[in-house]
Amino acid sequence: MEVQSASRKRVFDAFEFRKPDKVPMEHHPSTRGYFDYGEKMRDLFRKYPADFGDVSDVAIPLIPDGAYDEDGLYYEERMDDWGILWAYRIFQIQGHPLKRPLDDISRLDSYRLPPVPYSDPGLKALIAREKEKYFTMRGMFTLFERMTALRLFEDVLMDMYTDDPGINRLADMITDYYMAGIDNLIDAGVDCVAFGDDFGTQNGLLISPEIFRNFLRPRYQRMIDRVKDAGKKVHFHSCGANMELLGDIADMGIDSYWPQLTAYNLEELAAFLKKRKIAIALHFRGAIMNFGTPGEIRRKVRETAEIFDVKNGGGWFYIEVDDGFPYENTKALFEAVDEIR
């Protein structure tokens, strides 16, 4: 039997609803946090080590020379490997598609996808080293959001509604491309493959359940089945009020879910996930982190951990620092999580 490190064991215990020795914790590299707080951010990562890897050596980012608009505010435009020109208004925070290569869907015939992800020949050795201590997760394969970056958002919605042949071809191209990346991750030996798409607003869905079931779910099912057939875990992230879709998402075979907590009734969400044996990544962000007090944050973390009963398995804490988190609130979040663990 494989000897597991303490970190790996506690993550597997959490995934499989066994009581862990302590509640696992995951750190996001938080390049925005590093930009805002520099070495103080690094100190927090080192003081409160996580179970999904060490991000304390991430370089502190600097705004490039000339990355400002005429009003002296930060602004950059960058083209990615997909041929999408992105506009960035908040440093180290996701931008918005400015120019998309497939607004004219007739260009699909000549469109070329980027190199297959996770093709680095050194990945297998890297994963093996990480697995000596940590639970390994890679991916965040996204279908809906990728299409709406390649093509105008409202056109993608209409295309899916009308079941347009062009959008079906595009979705299949992306799915096949991701399948190749998933195969690379499986071959590299990762413990878990992550997927993610934001399907909701703060109050409801962006798409109907029927569109999800008929258009998106079959393609996600292909990818998830490949992961599950290989004996790996599946992690799924989705922001927005997605309770109407959660049954369908669960039925695809996911092992864990990373939601936008503020878009749910937490008791309802906790009951659903516990019944389906789906672990949760508890991520605190939004108004409580930007405008709350350290005391309010500690109470919120404690109350949420109790609702999801993560001390007895079925969840972990996920910490990511967004733009506008006061340092005292960021520090309080780390401290509150540590007290509960």
URNOR-V638356 format. One record per residue. N is the residue number from 0. RES is the residue in three letters. PHI is phi in whole degrees, 0 to 359 (999 if undefined). D_LAST is the distance of its C-alpha to the last C-alpha in Angstrom with 1 decimal. Layout:
[[N:RES:PHI:D_LAST] [N:RES:PHI:D_LAST]]
//
This chain:
[[0:MET:999:27.3] [1:GLU:296:25.3] [2:VAL:277:22.9] [3:GLN:262:19.5] [4:SER:294:17.3] [5:ALA:300:13.8] [6:SER:295:12.7] [7:ARG:297:15.4] [8:LYS:298:14.8] [9:ARG:292:11.3] [10:VAL:290:12.7] [11:PHE:298:15.7] [12:ASP:300:14.0] [13:ALA:296:12.3] [14:PHE:300:15.8] [15:GLU:256:17.6] [16:PHE:59:15.7] [17:ARG:256:14.8] [18:LYS:294:11.8] [19:PRO:277:9.7] [20:ASP:295:8.8] [21:LYS:202:5.2] [22:VAL:292:4.9] [23:PRO:296:7.5] [24:MET:223:8.6] [25:GLU:239:12.3] [26:HIS:254:14.5] [27:HIS:275:17.9] [28:PRO:305:20.6] [29:SER:50:21.1] [30:THR:298:24.7] [31:ARG:292:25.2] [32:GLY:298:22.5] [33:TYR:297:24.2] [34:PHE:297:27.5] [35:ASP:285:26.5] [36:TYR:237:24.5] [37:GLY:55:25.6] [38:GLU:297:24.2] [39:LYS:295:21.8] [40:MET:292:20.0] [41:ARG:299:20.2] [42:ASP:299:18.8] [43:LEU:294:15.6] [44:PHE:298:15.3] [45:ARG:283:16.0] [46:LYS:290:13.8] [47:TYR:238:10.6] [48:PRO:295:11.8] [49:ALA:254:11.2] [50:ASP:248:12.1] [51:PHE:248:15.2] [52:GLY:130:17.2] [53:ASP:254:17.8] [54:VAL:248:19.5] [55:SER:284:19.9] [56:ASP:258:23.6] [57:VAL:296:24.6] [58:ALA:292:27.9] [59:ILE:284:28.1] [60:PRO:284:30.4] [61:LEU:234:33.7] [62:ILE:294:35.9] [63:PRO:297:39.0] [64:ASP:301:42.4] [65:GLY:83:44.2] [66:ALA:273:41.3] [67:TYR:219:42.5] [68:ASP:270:44.7] [69:GLU:293:47.9] [70:ASP:266:46.0] [71:GLY:80:43.9] [72:LEU:263:40.7] [73:TYR:302:38.5] [74:TYR:200:40.0] [75:GLU:223:40.0] [76:GLU:238:41.5] [77:ARG:219:40.5] [78:MET:268:41.7] [79:ASP:262:39.3] [80:ASP:291:40.2] [81:TRP:273:40.9] [82:GLY:83:43.6] [83:ILE:263:41.7] [84:LEU:269:42.3] [85:TRP:257:39.2] [86:ALA:252:39.4] [87:TYR:243:36.5] [88:ARG:247:36.4] [89:ILE:237:32.9] [90:PHE:300:32.1] [91:GLN:68:29.4] [92:ILE:237:29.1] [93:GLN:311:30.6] [94:GLY:268:34.3] [95:HIS:234:36.9] [96:PRO:296:39.6] [97:LEU:262:42.8] [98:LYS:225:45.1] [99:ARG:241:44.5] [100:PRO:286:46.6] [101:LEU:238:47.1] [102:ASP:300:48.2] [103:ASP:262:51.4] [104:ILE:295:50.4] [105:SER:293:53.6] [106:ARG:284:52.2] [107:LEU:301:49.9] [108:ASP:299:52.6] [109:SER:258:52.4] [110:TYR:286:48.7] [111:ARG:241:46.9] [112:LEU:286:43.2] [113:PRO:292:41.2] [114:PRO:303:40.7] [115:VAL:302:38.5] [116:PRO:290:34.8] [117:TYR:60:33.0] [118:SER:265:36.4] [119:ASP:300:35.7] [120:PRO:296:36.9] [121:GLY:271:34.3] [122:LEU:295:31.4] [123:LYS:299:31.3] [124:ALA:294:31.1] [125:LEU:296:28.3] [126:ILE:298:26.2] [127:ALA:299:27.0] [128:ARG:294:25.8] [129:GLU:297:22.5] [130:LYS:290:21.9] [131:GLU:296:22.2] [132:LYS:231:18.6] [133:TYR:247:17.2] [134:PHE:285:17.4] [135:THR:250:20.4] [136:MET:224:21.2] [137:ARG:220:24.3] [138:GLY:126:26.7] [139:MET:67:26.3] [140:PHE:286:29.8] [141:THR:230:31.2] [142:LEU:258:34.5] [143:PHE:300:35.2] [144:GLU:292:34.1] [145:ARG:294:36.0] [146:MET:296:39.1] [147:THR:281:38.9] [148:ALA:269:38.6] [149:LEU:278:41.6] [150:ARG:218:43.6] [151:LEU:307:44.0] [152:PHE:308:41.3] [153:GLU:293:43.8] [154:ASP:291:45.9] [155:VAL:297:43.1] [156:LEU:300:42.5] [157:MET:294:46.3] [158:ASP:299:46.6] [159:MET:294:43.9] [160:TYR:298:45.6] [161:THR:269:49.0] [162:ASP:56:47.7] [163:ASP:298:49.5] [164:PRO:301:50.4] [165:GLY:296:49.3] [166:ILE:289:45.7] [167:ASN:294:45.6] [168:ARG:297:46.8] [169:LEU:297:44.3] [170:ALA:298:41.4] [171:ASP:291:42.6] [172:MET:300:43.0] [173:ILE:295:39.4] [174:THR:298:38.1] [175:ASP:299:40.3] [176:TYR:299:39.1] [177:TYR:294:35.4] [178:MET:302:36.3] [179:ALA:295:37.6] [180:GLY:294:34.4] [181:ILE:298:32.3] [182:ASP:300:34.6] [183:ASN:296:34.0] [184:LEU:292:30.2] [185:ILE:298:30.7] [186:ASP:297:33.2] [187:ALA:285:30.8] [188:GLY:93:28.3] [189:VAL:297:25.3] [190:ASP:280:22.6] [191:CYS:210:22.5] [192:VAL:246:25.0] [193:ALA:255:24.1] [194:PHE:233:26.5] [195:GLY:192:26.6] [196:ASP:208:29.1] [197:ASP:268:29.0] [198:PHE:258:31.2] [199:GLY:230:30.8] [200:THR:268:31.5] [201:GLN:292:29.6] [202:ASN:238:31.6] [203:GLY:185:32.9] [204:LEU:276:33.8] [205:LEU:277:35.8] [206:ILE:229:37.4] [207:SER:282:38.5] [208:PRO:304:36.9] [209:GLU:295:40.3] [210:ILE:297:40.1] [211:PHE:300:36.6] [212:ARG:292:37.9] [213:ASN:273:41.2] [214:PHE:254:40.5] [215:LEU:273:36.9] [216:ARG:300:35.4] [217:PRO:301:38.0] [218:ARG:285:37.3] [219:TYR:297:33.6] [220:GLN:297:34.2] [221:ARG:303:36.3] [222:MET:290:33.5] [223:ILE:294:30.7] [224:ASP:301:33.0] [225:ARG:299:33.6] [226:VAL:293:29.9] [227:LYS:293:29.5] [228:ASP:298:32.7] [229:ALA:273:31.4] [230:GLY:79:28.4] [231:LYS:258:25.8] [232:LYS:278:23.0] [233:VAL:239:23.8] [234:HIS:248:21.6] [235:PHE:230:23.3] [236:HIS:248:22.8] [237:SER:203:25.0] [238:CYS:275:25.2] [239:GLY:103:27.3] [240:ALA:277:28.0] [241:ASN:250:28.4] [242:MET:302:27.9] [243:GLU:296:31.6] [244:LEU:263:30.8] [245:LEU:295:27.6] [246:GLY:298:29.5] [247:ASP:294:31.5] [248:ILE:297:28.6] [249:ALA:298:26.9] [250:ASP:295:30.2] [251:MET:289:30.4] [252:GLY:103:27.9] [253:ILE:288:24.7] [254:ASP:257:21.5] [255:SER:211:19.0] [256:TYR:223:19.7] [257:TRP:243:18.7] [258:PRO:261:20.5] [259:GLN:271:21.4] [260:LEU:303:19.4] [261:THR:291:22.1] [262:ALA:265:24.8] [263:TYR:231:23.7] [264:ASN:282:23.6] [265:LEU:294:19.9] [266:GLU:296:20.7] [267:GLU:295:23.4] [268:LEU:296:21.4] [269:ALA:298:18.6] [270:ALA:297:21.4] [271:PHE:297:23.2] [272:LEU:294:20.4] [273:LYS:295:19.4] [274:LYS:298:23.2] [275:ARG:271:23.7] [276:LYS:57:20.7] [277:ILE:248:19.7] [278:ALA:286:16.1] [279:ILE:238:15.1] [280:ALA:264:14.0] [281:LEU:273:12.7] [282:HIS:238:14.8] [283:PHE:256:15.5] [284:ARG:204:19.1] [285:GLY:81:22.5] [286:ALA:302:23.7] [287:ILE:298:20.4] [288:MET:277:19.7] [289:ASN:281:23.3] [290:PHE:235:24.6] [291:GLY:283:21.9] [292:THR:262:21.0] [293:PRO:305:17.8] [294:GLY:295:17.6] [295:GLU:295:18.2] [296:ILE:294:15.5] [297:ARG:299:12.9] [298:ARG:294:14.5] [299:LYS:296:14.7] [300:VAL:297:11.1] [301:ARG:296:10.3] [302:GLU:297:13.4] [303:THR:293:13.0] [304:ALA:299:9.6] [305:GLU:289:11.7] [306:ILE:299:14.7] [307:PHE:268:13.4] [308:ASP:51:11.6] [309:VAL:291:9.1] [310:LYS:295:7.3] [311:ASN:257:10.9] [312:GLY:100:11.5] [313:GLY:92:13.5] [314:GLY:179:11.4] [315:TRP:210:9.3] [316:PHE:267:9.1] [317:TYR:242:12.4] [318:ILE:245:13.5] [319:GLU:223:17.3] [320:VAL:259:19.4] [321:ASP:265:22.6] [322:ASP:299:25.8] [323:GLY:94:25.8] [324:PHE:286:22.3] [325:PRO:300:23.0] [326:TYR:299:21.3] [327:GLU:297:20.0] [328:ASN:286:18.3] [329:THR:299:16.9] [330:LYS:298:15.5] [331:ALA:297:14.1] [332:LEU:296:12.3] [333:PHE:301:10.6] [334:GLU:293:10.0] [335:ALA:295:8.7] [336:VAL:296:6.1] [337:ASP:297:5.2] [338:GLU:297:5.7] [339:ILE:285:3.8] [340:ARG:303:0.0]]
//
